[in-house]
Each structure stands twice: as C-alpha cells, then as structure tokens.
Amino acid sequence: MTTEMQEIAITEEKPLLPGQSDAVKHTVLRLLCWYLTKCALKDVFNLFYHLLHCQLL
C-alpha cells in the first residue's frame, strides 16, 4: 500500500482493507477470552486498561 493510500484511509477514517476492523475486533476478543482463562484478576484489570487506552474496546 502506498503512502497516499494510507493518508486517504486516515483522513476518511475508514479501514485500510475491507473488513479489517471486524477482523481486528474478533481477534482481540478471542485473545481476551483466552487471557481471561489464564491469568489472575489483577492482570485482567491491567489488560482492560491497556485495551481501553488503545481504543480497542
């Protein structure tokens, strides 16, 4: 992808590839579910903080 295409995608606030945002959301949710089964409660709050900070939730 060229720099010009990236700039257009940013200014139009659209994903760079069709369906990209849905795929990212599904991946984040799957990772979150896996993480919740493997970690302590304190770590879960840290994870939510970082996901919210990155605006993934």
C-alpha positions as a Markdown table, in Angstrom:
| # | Residue | x | y | z |
|---|---|---|---|---|
| 1 | Met | 0.0 | 0.0 | 0.0 |
| 2 | Thr | 1.3 | 3.4 | -0.9 |
| 3 | Thr | 1.7 | 6.3 | 1.5 |
| 4 | Glu | -1.0 | 8.2 | -0.4 |
| 5 | Met | -3.5 | 5.3 | 0.1 |
| 6 | Gln | -2.7 | 5.3 | 3.8 |
| 7 | Glu | -3.2 | 9.1 | 4.1 |
| 8 | Ile | -6.6 | 8.8 | 2.3 |
| 9 | Ala | -7.7 | 6.0 | 4.6 |
| 10 | Ile | -6.7 | 8.1 | 7.7 |
| 11 | Thr | -8.4 | 11.2 | 6.5 |
| 12 | Glu | -11.6 | 9.3 | 5.6 |
| 13 | Glu | -11.4 | 7.3 | 8.9 |
| 14 | Lys | -12.0 | 4.0 | 7.1 |
| 15 | Pro | -10.1 | 0.7 | 7.5 |
| 16 | Leu | -7.3 | 0.2 | 5.1 |
| 17 | Leu | -8.6 | -3.2 | 4.0 |
| 18 | Pro | -12.3 | -4.2 | 3.7 |
| 19 | Gly | -13.4 | -5.9 | 6.9 |
| 20 | Gln | -10.2 | -5.1 | 8.7 |
| 21 | Ser | -11.9 | -3.6 | 11.7 |
| 22 | Asp | -14.2 | -6.6 | 12.2 |
| 23 | Ala | -11.2 | -9.0 | 12.0 |
| 24 | Val | -9.3 | -6.9 | 14.5 |
| 25 | Lys | -12.2 | -6.9 | 16.9 |
| 26 | His | -12.7 | -10.6 | 16.6 |
| 27 | Thr | -9.0 | -11.3 | 17.2 |
| 28 | Val | -8.9 | -9.0 | 20.2 |
| 29 | Leu | -12.0 | -10.7 | 21.7 |
| 30 | Arg | -10.6 | -14.2 | 21.2 |
| 31 | Leu | -7.3 | -13.2 | 22.8 |
| 32 | Leu | -9.1 | -11.6 | 25.6 |
| 33 | Cys | -11.2 | -14.7 | 26.3 |
| 34 | Trp | -8.0 | -16.8 | 26.2 |
| 35 | Tyr | -6.2 | -14.4 | 28.5 |
| 36 | Leu | -9.1 | -14.4 | 31.0 |
| 37 | Thr | -8.8 | -18.2 | 31.4 |
| 38 | Lys | -5.0 | -18.0 | 32.1 |
| 39 | Cys | -4.5 | -15.0 | 34.4 |
| 40 | Ala | -5.2 | -13.6 | 37.8 |
| 41 | Leu | -8.0 | -11.0 | 38.4 |
| 42 | Lys | -5.4 | -8.2 | 38.9 |
| 43 | Asp | -4.0 | -8.9 | 35.4 |
| 44 | Val | -7.4 | -8.8 | 33.9 |
| 45 | Phe | -7.9 | -5.2 | 35.1 |
| 46 | Asn | -4.5 | -4.3 | 33.6 |
| 47 | Leu | -5.4 | -5.8 | 30.3 |
| 48 | Phe | -8.7 | -3.9 | 30.2 |
| 49 | Tyr | -6.9 | -0.7 | 31.0 |
| 50 | His | -4.5 | -1.2 | 28.1 |
| 51 | Leu | -7.2 | -2.2 | 25.7 |
| 52 | Leu | -9.3 | 0.8 | 26.5 |
| 53 | His | -6.2 | 3.1 | 26.3 |
| 54 | Cys | -5.5 | 1.7 | 22.8 |
| 55 | Gln | -9.2 | 2.2 | 22.0 |
| 56 | Leu | -9.6 | -1.5 | 21.1 |
| 57 | Leu | -12.8 | -1.9 | 23.2 |
